[in-house]
Amino acid sequence: MFARIVKCQSKAGRSEQVGNKLENDVLPILQKQLGFVDFLTLSDKNDPEKLVCISFWTLPEGTEQYDRQHYYSINDTLRPLLESPATLEVFEVNASTARRIALGRAA
């Protein structure tokens, strides 16, 4: 199981627009990808323009395919709403209490 963590800072007053794009444009794409499990969008309580998106995947091939086919075009779409380019990190999930994520690890 893998987690992709994307961090970004929206321009002042644009976090709602970024959130809408993530929910309406990005999530449907993610849901069609091989090995996709779940997606979380988090905002900072003290800085609502700071966003962290975490997607969970069962297979590294799914993340690689998503990168090749969608990640960079989505990043380009969001760029006008962001202060700076988003950053991406990939982690292996070692433990989880969330049912769907735990099921993905067993796959």
C-alpha positions in Angstrom: 0.0 0.0 0.0 1.3 3.4 -0.9 0.3 7.0 0.0 0.9 9.9 -2.3 1.1 13.2 -0.5 0.7 16.4 -2.4 1.1 19.7 -0.6 0.1 23.1 -2.0 -0.6 26.6 -1.0 -3.5 28.3 -2.8 -3.5 32.0 -3.6 -5.3 34.1 -1.0 -9.1 33.4 -1.2 -8.7 30.6 -3.7 -8.7 27.5 -1.4 -12.4 26.9 -2.0 -11.8 26.9 -5.8 -8.9 24.5 -5.4 -11.0 22.2 -3.2 -13.9 22.3 -5.8 -11.4 21.3 -8.6 -10.0 18.5 -6.5 -13.4 17.1 -5.7 -15.1 17.6 -9.1 -12.2 17.1 -11.5 -9.4 15.2 -9.8 -11.3 12.7 -7.6 -13.3 11.2 -10.6 -10.0 10.6 -12.4 -8.4 9.0 -9.4 -11.4 6.7 -8.9 -10.9 5.2 -12.3 -7.2 4.4 -11.8 -5.8 0.9 -11.2 -5.1 0.3 -7.5 -6.7 3.5 -6.2 -8.2 3.1 -2.7 -9.0 6.5 -1.2 -8.4 10.2 -1.3 -8.3 12.8 1.5 -8.0 16.6 1.3 -6.8 18.4 4.4 -6.7 22.1 5.1 -4.6 23.7 7.8 -6.8 25.1 10.7 -4.5 28.2 11.0 -3.8 28.7 7.3 -6.9 27.6 5.2 -4.9 28.2 2.0 -2.5 25.4 2.9 -3.8 22.1 1.5 -2.5 18.5 1.8 -4.0 15.8 -0.4 -3.3 12.2 0.4 -4.3 9.4 -2.0 -3.9 5.7 -1.1 -3.0 3.0 -3.7 -2.6 -0.7 -3.6 -0.1 -0.9 -6.5 2.9 1.2 -7.4 1.9 0.6 -11.1 -1.3 2.5 -10.5 0.6 5.6 -9.2 3.0 5.4 -12.1 0.2 5.2 -14.6 -1.6 8.1 -13.0 1.6 10.2 -13.1 2.1 9.5 -16.8 -1.5 10.1 -17.8 -2.9 12.7 -15.5 -0.8 14.2 -12.7 1.1 16.8 -14.7 -1.9 18.0 -16.6 -3.9 18.3 -13.4 -1.0 20.2 -11.8 -1.0 22.6 -14.8 -4.7 23.2 -14.4 -4.3 24.0 -10.7 -1.2 26.2 -11.1 -3.0 29.5 -11.7 -4.8 29.0 -8.3 -1.6 28.2 -6.4 1.1 30.4 -4.9 3.9 27.9 -5.9 4.0 24.5 -7.6 2.6 21.6 -5.6 5.1 19.2 -4.0 4.7 15.4 -4.2 6.1 12.7 -1.9 5.3 9.0 -1.9 5.3 6.8 1.2 4.6 3.2 2.0 1.7 2.7 4.4 2.9 0.6 7.3 -0.2 0.6 9.5 -3.8 1.8 9.2 -7.1 1.5 11.2 -9.2 2.7 8.3 -11.1 -0.3 6.9 -10.7 0.5 3.2 -7.0 1.2 3.5 -6.4 -1.9 5.6 -8.2 -4.0 3.0 -6.0 -2.5 0.2 -2.9 -3.5 2.1 -4.1 -7.1 2.2 -4.6 -7.1 -1.5 
